Structure formats: C-alpha cells, structure tokens
C-alpha cells in the first residue's frame, strides 16, 4: 500500500512555533521528520520488549514466510513515531495533557535496518470538551512511510490538550 500523495499544511517554522490548539483545523497535515533505524537499535529494542526470532537476526527471519530479513518490531516503529509526535508538539504552543487512547494501530509493511522512514501527522478530529471547556480532544492519524512511498505503520491516537493556555502539569 502506498501513502496517498497530499500536500502538507503550508505553515512556516515561525507559524509552527506560534501554533495553538485553537489554531488547528481538521485536515491539517504536518511533516514529523525522518528517521533511519539501525540494526543495533532494532535488536536492542527487540531483545528487551519483543524477542521474536525475526526481530533479533537475519537467521531468525529466514524461516519466516513474511520477512526478507530481520525486521523492526512494530512496537518499535510505533514508539519512534510517538517520539516524533512529541518532538513536533514541543515546537508549538500546543500543550498535551494526557493520552485518551489508541484508535488504530497497523503494521502494513515490514521495516528493515537502514531504511529511511518518513513520518507525517494529519488532524482528523478536534473539539472542546463538553464538561471542561478549557480542554480539547484531538484525534491524529500518524503514518510511517518508506522512501519509495510504501506505507509501513499507521497509528491513530486521541489526546487531551489544553485550550486557552492551560499548562500541562
């Protein structure tokens, strides 16, 4: 599956730095950056959190019907994506207060060491809380794609955010 080509929201770095929750719109799309995973970090993560043979070595992946060689744990790709999401919000005035849930997580295509991954976020839902108007809910569709455009990971998450300057505690 290839990621559908759609334009990113044309914010300058200065506009990103001033961005608040109330400035966001459904459909806004942001570039979260790129990351190239190394075999060493993939193995380190898998050994600790997802020790399946196909995440630990090429030899362990040889007998598996889905992988060409050692692949990154899907959980690792989700955590890399979450880190890039957090880094993006730190460059803005948008303040997250809590996670509200994961609506979808999909591992579409295996990720291999040395591949450069591109990550993007699209705002899918925004609304003020009915009971706490100083807080808002936002659903974000976050994607990891490979250099050739193939979709690798999808992570749809909803978070609670401050509106009107409430600081994260």
C-alpha positions as CSV (number, residue, x, y, z in Angstrom):
1,X,0.0,0.0,0.0
2,X,1.4,3.4,-1.0
3,X,0.8,6.6,1.0
4,X,-1.6,8.8,-0.8
5,X,0.2,12.0,-2.0
6,X,-1.5,15.0,-0.4
7,X,0.0,18.4,0.3
8,X,1.2,19.3,3.8
9,X,-0.4,22.3,5.5
10,X,1.8,25.2,4.4
11,X,3.0,26.5,7.8
12,X,6.3,28.3,8.1
13,X,8.6,27.3,11.1
14,X,7.6,30.6,12.7
15,X,3.9,29.8,12.4
16,X,4.5,26.3,13.8
17,X,6.2,27.9,16.8
18,X,3.1,30.1,17.5
19,X,0.6,27.3,16.8
20,X,-2.1,26.8,19.5
21,X,-4.8,24.1,19.8
22,X,-7.5,26.6,18.7
23,X,-5.5,27.4,15.5
24,X,-5.6,23.8,14.3
25,X,-8.1,22.6,11.7
26,X,-9.3,19.1,10.7
27,X,-7.3,18.1,7.7
28,X,-4.1,19.9,8.8
29,X,-1.1,17.8,7.8
30,X,2.4,18.1,9.3
31,X,5.8,16.6,8.5
32,X,7.2,14.9,11.6
33,X,10.5,14.2,10.1
34,X,12.6,11.2,9.0
35,X,14.4,8.5,10.9
36,X,16.7,5.7,9.8
37,X,16.7,2.7,12.0
38,X,20.0,0.8,12.7
39,X,20.2,-3.0,13.2
40,X,21.8,-2.4,16.6
41,X,18.9,-0.3,17.9
42,X,16.3,-2.7,16.4
43,X,18.0,-5.7,18.1
44,X,18.3,-3.8,21.4
45,X,14.6,-2.9,21.5
46,X,13.5,-6.4,20.4
47,X,15.7,-8.2,22.9
48,X,14.1,-6.3,25.7
49,X,10.5,-5.9,24.6
50,X,9.6,-8.1,21.6
51,X,12.1,-11.0,21.5
52,X,10.8,-12.9,18.4
53,X,13.5,-14.5,16.2
54,X,12.7,-12.4,13.2
55,X,13.3,-9.2,15.2
56,X,16.7,-10.4,16.5
57,X,18.6,-11.6,13.5
58,X,18.6,-12.3,9.8
59,X,19.0,-16.0,10.6
60,X,15.9,-15.9,12.8
61,X,13.9,-14.3,10.0
62,X,15.0,-16.8,7.2
63,X,12.4,-19.4,8.2
64,X,9.6,-16.8,8.5
65,X,7.3,-16.5,5.4
66,X,6.7,-12.8,5.8
67,X,10.2,-11.3,6.2
68,X,13.1,-11.0,3.8
69,X,15.5,-10.5,6.7
70,X,15.4,-9.2,10.3
71,X,12.6,-6.7,10.7
72,X,11.9,-4.0,13.2
73,X,9.3,-4.7,15.9
74,X,6.1,-2.9,15.1
75,X,6.1,-1.7,18.6
76,X,9.4,0.0,18.0
77,X,8.1,1.8,14.9
78,X,5.1,3.0,17.0
79,X,7.4,4.3,19.7
80,X,9.6,6.1,17.2
81,X,6.5,7.7,15.7
82,X,5.3,8.7,19.2
83,X,8.7,10.3,19.9
84,X,8.5,12.3,16.7
85,X,4.9,13.4,17.5
86,X,6.0,14.6,20.9
87,X,9.0,16.5,19.4
88,X,6.6,18.2,16.9
89,X,4.3,19.4,19.7
90,X,7.3,20.7,21.7
91,X,8.0,23.1,18.8
92,X,4.5,24.6,19.1
93,X,2.4,26.3,21.8
94,X,0.0,23.2,21.8
95,X,0.1,21.5,25.2
96,X,-0.8,17.9,25.6
97,X,-2.4,16.9,28.9
98,X,-3.0,13.2,28.5
99,X,-3.5,10.4,26.1
100,X,-7.1,9.4,25.6
101,X,-6.5,6.2,23.6
102,X,-5.2,4.5,20.5
103,X,-8.0,4.1,17.9
104,X,-6.0,2.1,15.4
105,X,-2.5,0.7,15.0
106,X,-1.5,-1.2,11.9
107,X,1.8,-2.6,10.7
108,X,1.4,-2.6,6.9
109,X,4.9,-3.3,5.6
110,X,7.9,-4.7,7.4
111,X,10.7,-2.2,8.3
112,X,14.3,-3.2,7.8
113,X,17.5,-1.8,9.1
114,X,18.9,1.0,7.1
115,X,15.6,2.1,5.6
116,X,14.8,5.8,5.9
117,X,11.3,6.3,7.2
118,X,9.2,9.5,6.7
119,X,6.6,10.3,9.3
120,X,3.5,12.6,9.0
121,X,0.5,13.5,11.1
122,X,-3.0,14.6,10.0
123,X,-5.6,16.1,12.3
124,X,-8.8,14.1,12.0
125,X,-10.9,15.4,14.8
126,X,-10.9,18.5,17.1
127,X,-13.4,19.5,19.7
128,X,-13.7,21.2,23.0
129,X,-14.5,19.0,26.0
130,X,-18.2,19.3,26.9
131,X,-17.5,19.2,30.6
132,X,-14.2,21.0,30.6
133,X,-14.2,23.8,28.0
134,X,-10.5,24.7,28.8
135,X,-9.6,21.3,27.4
136,X,-9.9,19.8,23.9
137,X,-9.8,16.5,22.3
138,X,-7.8,15.8,19.1
139,X,-7.5,12.7,17.0
140,X,-4.4,12.4,14.9
141,X,-3.6,9.9,12.1
142,X,0.1,9.3,12.1
143,X,1.9,7.4,9.4
144,X,5.3,6.0,8.7
145,X,6.2,5.5,5.1
146,X,9.3,4.2,3.3
147,X,11.4,6.2,0.9
148,X,9.5,4.6,-2.0
149,X,6.2,5.8,-0.6
150,X,5.0,2.4,0.8
151,X,3.0,2.8,4.0
152,X,4.7,0.9,6.9
153,X,2.9,1.9,10.1
154,X,-0.4,3.7,10.9
155,X,-1.1,5.0,14.4
156,X,-4.4,6.8,15.1
157,X,-4.4,8.3,18.6
158,X,-6.6,10.7,20.5
159,X,-5.3,13.1,23.1
160,X,-6.5,15.7,25.6
161,X,-5.0,19.1,25.0
162,X,-5.1,22.5,26.7
163,X,-7.2,25.3,25.3
164,X,-6.7,28.9,26.3
165,X,-3.2,28.4,27.7
166,X,-3.8,25.8,30.4
167,X,-0.3,24.5,31.1
168,X,0.5,20.8,31.1
169,X,1.2,19.6,34.6
